[in-house]
Amino acid sequence: MDLSLATWLVIAVAIAFANLPFLNESVFGFIPMKPAQGRAHTKFFVVRLLELFVLYFVVGGLALLLESRIGNAFPQTWEFYAITGCMFVVLAFPGFVLRYLKKRRN
């Protein structure tokens, strides 16, 4: 696999996985939750954050796999994970806006 193709693949997967918790009511997109009575959403915000946290590591695992297939995987320090974690949260912003900040018309 080419280096630029692997880079764009990781970016596209990161954008999709960052918005996944906010765009559906299933956990990880395929585990349905029971509907709660009297609530507009079936998933609590904490569940969405936990799902976002797990999907961050899934994307990181994919990136590590692709990096190791291309060549040597470089060791990372805590700064790398802090920056990529913040970037993942920024990528999740469109889904958050659609879920919680967009005014719904009835």
FILUMNU-273149 format. One line per 4 residues: number of its first residue (from 1); for each residue x, y, z of C-alpha. Coordinates in pm, 1 decimal, always signed. Layout:
NUM> X/Y/Z; ...
***
This chain:
1> +0.0/+0.0/+0.0; +126.9/+345.8/-88.1; +212.9/+589.5/+191.6; -25.6/+862.5/+78.1
5> -309.4/+612.1/+31.5; -255.6/+479.3/+383.9; -251.5/+834.3/+519.5; -576.7/+928.1/+350.5
9> -733.6/+599.8/+457.6; -652.3/+669.8/+823.6; -786.9/+1025.4/+793.9; -1112.4/+907.0/+630.9
13> -1163.2/+631.3/+889.1; -1088.7/+878.3/+1169.7; -1351.3/+1122.9/+1041.6; -1610.8/+846.6/+1006.1
17> -1538.1/+685.3/+1343.6; -1523.4/+1019.2/+1528.3; -1875.6/+1105.7/+1412.7; -2020.3/+754.6/+1449.8
21> -2122.9/+785.4/+1818.3; -2323.8/+1100.8/+1749.3; -2494.3/+998.9/+1425.9; -2675.2/+685.7/+1542.0
25> -2843.0/+540.4/+1848.0; -2664.6/+203.8/+1834.3; -2342.1/+134.8/+2019.8; -2052.6/+114.8/+1770.3
29> -2308.1/+138.7/+1490.8; -2448.0/-213.8/+1521.1; -2536.1/-297.2/+1885.8; -2893.5/-172.8/+1944.0
33> -2989.5/-18.3/+2276.9; -3325.7/-43.8/+2444.8; -3531.6/+273.4/+2406.7; -3570.0/+473.4/+2727.3
37> -3915.0/+599.8/+2816.0; -3959.4/+974.0/+2805.0; -3618.5/+1044.7/+2651.0; -3542.2/+1186.1/+2308.8
41> -3222.0/+981.7/+2281.0; -3165.0/+621.7/+2382.7; -2789.3/+660.9/+2432.4; -2661.4/+867.5/+2721.4
45> -2385.5/+1121.2/+2659.1; -2144.4/+920.0/+2874.8; -2196.7/+617.1/+2650.6; -2118.5/+832.5/+2347.6
49> -1796.1/+956.9/+2510.9; -1691.6/+603.8/+2603.5; -1762.8/+492.2/+2248.4; -1555.9/+785.1/+2115.7
53> -1268.3/+684.1/+2345.8; -1273.5/+321.7/+2224.2; -1298.2/+424.1/+1858.5; -994.3/+651.3/+1903.9
57> -788.6/+345.9/+1994.8; -936.6/+146.7/+1705.3; -823.2/+416.8/+1460.7; -484.6/+427.8/+1635.0
61> -451.3/+51.3/+1596.5; -532.9/+77.9/+1227.2; -273.7/+354.3/+1186.4; -12.1/+147.6/+1370.8
65> -91.0/-155.5/+1154.8; -56.9/+42.6/+832.7; +260.9/+212.2/+955.4; +421.1/-119.8/+1045.2
69> +331.0/-265.1/+704.3; +495.4/+27.6/+524.6; +813.1/+27.0/+734.0; +924.7/+57.8/+1093.2
73> +666.8/+183.5/+1339.1; +809.4/+473.1/+1535.4; +775.7/+481.4/+1916.3; +544.7/+757.0/+2041.5
77> +542.6/+953.4/+2366.5; +250.8/+1096.9/+2561.0; +255.3/+1419.4/+2355.3; +160.8/+1228.2/+2042.2
81> -141.7/+1071.9/+2211.9; -249.4/+1405.1/+2362.8; -238.9/+1577.6/+2024.7; -410.0/+1296.9/+1831.5
85> -675.2/+1266.7/+2102.9; -753.0/+1637.2/+2070.8; -761.5/+1605.2/+1692.5; -1004.8/+1313.8/+1720.8
89> -1235.1/+1523.1/+1941.7; -1219.2/+1807.9/+1687.8; -1310.7/+1563.8/+1410.1; -1614.6/+1460.9/+1617.4
93> -1744.6/+1818.1/+1636.4; -1976.0/+1801.9/+1328.9; -2155.9/+1497.6/+1469.1; -2184.4/+1664.3/+1811.2
97> -2335.7/+1976.4/+1652.2; -2588.8/+1772.9/+1455.8; -2687.2/+1572.4/+1764.6; -2700.3/+1835.8/+2038.4
101> -2678.0/+2189.9/+1900.3; -2890.1/+2183.8/+1583.4; -3238.2/+2317.9/+1641.6; -3498.2/+2056.1/+1559.8
105> -3821.4/+2160.2/+1394.5; -4130.2/+1964.8/+1491.0
***
